[in-house]
Amino acid sequence: MAPAVIGSVELAELRGWLRAAKGIRTFDGIARRAGALGLHVCACALRRALDGRLPTRRTVIAFVRGAGADEARAGQL
């Protein structure tokens, strides 16, 4: 199966949604919460998810769970 291809519009939408999910939380706080939920991720990986590069699926899931955001919505993006 070929990997999914994501365009710049989709990436911008994902980044915007992740920024909104982050809210006022710190990256360290999101990383700690994700780790407590069994998804260990460093704060720098969460920062990189918002800097324009395509984050891994695992990073997105950790970000979403750590921020307490809607995982189903994240899967649609």
BAMAR-248767 format. One line per field, with one value per atom (N, C-alpha, C): atom name; x, y, z; residue number from 0; residue in one letter. Coordinates in pm, 1 decimal. Example, Ala and Ser with C-alpha at 12.3 -4.5 7.8 and 13.67 -1.06 7.14 Angstrom:
<nodes>
atom	(N/CA/C/N/CA/C);
X	(1319.0/1230.0/1320.0/1285.0/1367.0/1290.0);
Y	(-569.0/-450.0/-330.0/-225.0/-106.0/3.0);
Z	(780.0/780.0/780.0/708.0/714.0/787.0);
nr	(0/0/0/1/1/1);
rest	(A/A/A/S/S/S);
</nodes>
This chain:
<nodes>
atom	(N/CA/C/N/CA/C/N/CA/C/N/CA/C/N/CA/C/N/CA/C/N/CA/C/N/CA/C/N/CA/C/N/CA/C/N/CA/C/N/CA/C/N/CA/C/N/CA/C/N/CA/C/N/CA/C/N/CA/C/N/CA/C/N/CA/C/N/CA/C/N/CA/C/N/CA/C/N/CA/C/N/CA/C/N/CA/C/N/CA/C/N/CA/C/N/CA/C/N/CA/C/N/CA/C/N/CA/C/N/CA/C/N/CA/C/N/CA/C/N/CA/C/N/CA/C/N/CA/C/N/CA/C/N/CA/C/N/CA/C/N/CA/C/N/CA/C/N/CA/C/N/CA/C/N/CA/C/N/CA/C/N/CA/C/N/CA/C/N/CA/C/N/CA/C/N/CA/C/N/CA/C/N/CA/C/N/CA/C/N/CA/C/N/CA/C/N/CA/C/N/CA/C/N/CA/C/N/CA/C/N/CA/C/N/CA/C/N/CA/C/N/CA/C/N/CA/C/N/CA/C/N/CA/C/N/CA/C/N/CA/C/N/CA/C/N/CA/C/N/CA/C/N/CA/C/N/CA/C/N/CA/C/N/CA/C/N/CA/C);
X	(84.2/0.0/89.9/60.1/138.9/109.7/212.2/188.4/97.5/25.9/-64.0/18.4/-32.0/33.3/-46.9/22.9/-45.2/8.6/-81.9/-44.0/-26.3/18.2/44.7/-82.6/-195.0/-321.7/-361.3/-351.1/-386.0/-291.7/-162.7/-65.8/-94.9/-128.0/-162.2/-287.2/-384.8/-507.0/-474.8/-392.4/-352.7/-277.5/-182.1/-106.1/-196.8/-290.2/-383.7/-469.0/-514.6/-598.4/-517.4/-392.5/-307.9/-279.2/-256.2/-234.3/-355.6/-473.6/-596.7/-612.1/-578.4/-587.9/-489.8/-373.7/-272.3/-324.0/-389.8/-439.9/-328.6/-350.5/-249.3/-155.8/-174.4/-89.8/54.4/147.9/287.7/316.4/419.9/459.4/505.9/574.4/618.2/499.0/396.6/276.7/204.7/195.9/131.8/212.9/345.9/432.5/417.2/411.7/393.3/260.2/154.3/22.2/18.1/75.1/79.3/158.0/269.9/350.0/272.5/194.6/112.1/6.4/-29.1/-127.5/-60.8/71.9/144.2/202.4/196.5/252.2/367.6/485.2/601.0/648.2/655.8/698.1/768.9/871.9/941.6/874.8/890.6/830.4/881.7/1008.1/1061.9/991.8/949.4/874.0/738.3/678.3/550.2/567.6/676.7/705.1/724.1/799.5/824.6/695.9/596.3/468.0/400.4/439.0/377.8/468.3/586.4/680.2/681.3/588.9/580.6/619.6/685.0/717.6/604.3/585.7/479.4/515.1/434.1/461.7/422.8/484.2/445.6/306.4/243.8/110.2/117.4/222.8/241.4/251.4/324.7/337.4/203.0/126.9/-5.5/-95.1/-93.9/-177.8/-134.8/-4.3/44.9/5.8/16.8/-21.1/-168.6/-251.5/-396.7/-435.1/-382.2/-416.1/-360.6/-238.7/-178.1/-250.3/-309.9/-384.3/-530.3/-572.4/-711.6/-806.2/-756.3/-836.2/-910.4/-992.3/-1076.7/-994.8/-965.4/-883.2/-952.0/-1082.9/-1156.4/-1142.6/-1149.5/-1134.4/-993.4/-895.7/-757.3/-740.2/-806.7/-798.6/-859.7/-949.2/-1012.4/-923.2/-826.7/-741.2/-627.5);
Y	(-116.4/0.0/124.2/218.7/341.4/432.5/505.0/597.8/711.5/766.0/877.6/999.8/1073.0/1196.1/1312.3/1404.5/1519.0/1645.9/1733.5/1858.8/1969.6/2084.1/2196.7/2249.0/2240.6/2286.6/2196.4/2065.7/1971.0/1983.9/2002.9/2018.3/2145.0/2253.3/2378.1/2359.9/2285.4/2260.0/2179.1/2076.1/1994.4/2079.7/2159.4/2244.1/2342.6/2402.8/2496.1/2427.5/2307.9/2232.6/2194.0/2149.4/2114.0/2236.4/2351.3/2475.4/2507.0/2493.0/2519.0/2417.7/2290.9/2186.7/2214.7/2268.2/2300.2/2407.0/2507.4/2615.1/2678.7/2694.3/2756.9/2654.5/2527.4/2423.2/2438.2/2397.2/2395.9/2263.9/2265.0/2140.7/2038.8/2085.4/1994.2/1930.0/2008.7/1955.7/1853.8/1881.6/1787.0/1658.4/1671.4/1553.1/1469.6/1535.6/1462.3/1388.1/1455.2/1391.3/1274.1/1292.9/1183.8/1065.6/1094.9/989.0/913.5/985.7/921.8/831.8/861.2/779.4/669.5/653.8/547.3/583.7/710.9/755.9/851.4/796.7/878.0/954.8/1085.3/1175.5/1293.2/1343.3/1458.8/1588.3/1690.2/1819.8/1874.5/1846.2/1898.3/1834.7/1710.1/1647.0/1714.4/1753.9/1824.4/1962.1/2030.0/2160.8/2146.1/2043.6/2021.1/1993.2/1936.5/1908.0/2035.7/2149.1/2277.1/2364.6/2316.0/2403.6/2388.3/2313.2/2303.8/2169.5/2085.3/1950.6/1855.7/1755.4/1658.0/1572.7/1578.6/1496.2/1350.7/1261.5/1121.1/1102.5/994.6/963.2/948.4/883.8/862.5/996.3/1091.2/1223.2/1294.0/1284.7/1348.4/1287.5/1155.0/1088.4/1128.8/1132.3/1173.7/1318.4/1404.7/1545.6/1555.4/1485.0/1490.9/1438.6/1324.6/1268.0/1352.7/1401.4/1485.1/1617.3/1667.2/1793.3/1771.2/1644.8/1615.3/1652.4/1645.4/1684.2/1563.5/1589.5/1488.4/1404.5/1281.5/1193.6/1157.6/1142.8/1111.7/1225.7/1349.2/1465.5/1471.0/1440.7/1440.2/1339.0/1225.9/1123.8/1166.5/1263.4/1313.3/1412.3/1468.6/1571.8/1513.2);
Z	(0.0/0.0/0.0/-85.2/-96.2/23.0/69.5/180.2/137.0/232.1/203.3/164.0/68.8/25.6/82.5/143.1/203.1/138.1/101.0/37.7/139.0/89.8/179.4/245.9/175.7/234.4/350.9/330.2/435.8/555.3/525.9/634.4/714.8/646.0/715.4/801.4/750.8/828.2/953.8/938.9/1053.8/1156.1/1111.2/1203.2/1276.0/1204.2/1267.4/1371.8/1339.8/1433.6/1557.6/1537.4/1651.3/1738.6/1676.3/1753.2/1840.4/1780.4/1855.9/1969.4/1943.0/2045.8/2159.5/2126.3/2227.5/2322.6/2268.2/2353.0/2433.0/2562.6/2648.4/2712.7/2681.0/2740.0/2690.4/2772.2/2729.7/2659.1/2574.5/2509.0/2612.4/2716.3/2822.8/2892.6/2918.8/2983.5/2897.3/2768.1/2676.0/2670.1/2664.6/2660.1/2786.8/2903.3/3030.1/3032.0/2990.1/2991.4/2893.1/2774.7/2677.1/2733.6/2800.9/2862.2/2968.4/3047.5/3150.2/3088.1/2963.0/2891.2/2808.8/2824.7/2757.0/2622.0/2583.8/2455.6/2483.4/2500.6/2534.8/2412.0/2428.0/2321.0/2386.6/2320.9/2378.4/2333.5/2414.3/2383.6/2251.1/2217.3/2090.9/1971.1/1981.2/1871.7/1855.4/1966.3/1960.0/1897.3/1931.0/1869.6/1719.1/1679.0/1535.6/1459.9/1527.1/1461.0/1414.1/1472.1/1435.5/1349.8/1313.7/1243.3/1091.5/1037.3/891.7/833.7/911.8/863.9/899.5/817.6/842.0/963.6/1069.6/1187.8/1161.5/1237.0/1225.2/1284.7/1246.2/1299.7/1451.5/1498.8/1642.5/1716.6/1659.2/1721.7/1727.2/1618.4/1616.0/1723.4/1734.5/1834.8/1975.7/2000.7/2132.1/2160.8/2060.0/2075.0/2111.5/2036.9/2057.3/2195.4/2231.7/2362.8/2476.0/2459.0/2562.0/2580.9/2472.5/2479.5/2516.3/2521.8/2553.8/2441.1/2318.1/2201.4/2143.8/2045.3/1981.5/1883.4/1922.5/1839.7/1708.0/1709.8/1586.5/1486.3/1535.0/1445.9/1388.1/1469.7/1422.0/1309.5/1320.7/1217.1/1085.8/1089.4/967.3/893.8/961.9/901.0/821.8);
nr	(0/0/0/1/1/1/2/2/2/3/3/3/4/4/4/5/5/5/6/6/6/7/7/7/8/8/8/9/9/9/10/10/10/11/11/11/12/12/12/13/13/13/14/14/14/15/15/15/16/16/16/17/17/17/18/18/18/19/19/19/20/20/20/21/21/21/22/22/22/23/23/23/24/24/24/25/25/25/26/26/26/27/27/27/28/28/28/29/29/29/30/30/30/31/31/31/32/32/32/33/33/33/34/34/34/35/35/35/36/36/36/37/37/37/38/38/38/39/39/39/40/40/40/41/41/41/42/42/42/43/43/43/44/44/44/45/45/45/46/46/46/47/47/47/48/48/48/49/49/49/50/50/50/51/51/51/52/52/52/53/53/53/54/54/54/55/55/55/56/56/56/57/57/57/58/58/58/59/59/59/60/60/60/61/61/61/62/62/62/63/63/63/64/64/64/65/65/65/66/66/66/67/67/67/68/68/68/69/69/69/70/70/70/71/71/71/72/72/72/73/73/73/74/74/74/75/75/75/76/76/76);
rest	(M/M/M/A/A/A/P/P/P/A/A/A/V/V/V/I/I/I/G/G/G/S/S/S/V/V/V/E/E/E/L/L/L/A/A/A/E/E/E/L/L/L/R/R/R/G/G/G/W/W/W/L/L/L/R/R/R/A/A/A/A/A/A/K/K/K/G/G/G/I/I/I/R/R/R/T/T/T/F/F/F/D/D/D/G/G/G/I/I/I/A/A/A/R/R/R/R/R/R/A/A/A/G/G/G/A/A/A/L/L/L/G/G/G/L/L/L/H/H/H/V/V/V/C/C/C/A/A/A/C/C/C/A/A/A/L/L/L/R/R/R/R/R/R/A/A/A/L/L/L/D/D/D/G/G/G/R/R/R/L/L/L/P/P/P/T/T/T/R/R/R/R/R/R/T/T/T/V/V/V/I/I/I/A/A/A/F/F/F/V/V/V/R/R/R/G/G/G/A/A/A/G/G/G/A/A/A/D/D/D/E/E/E/A/A/A/R/R/R/A/A/A/G/G/G/Q/Q/Q/L/L/L);
</nodes>
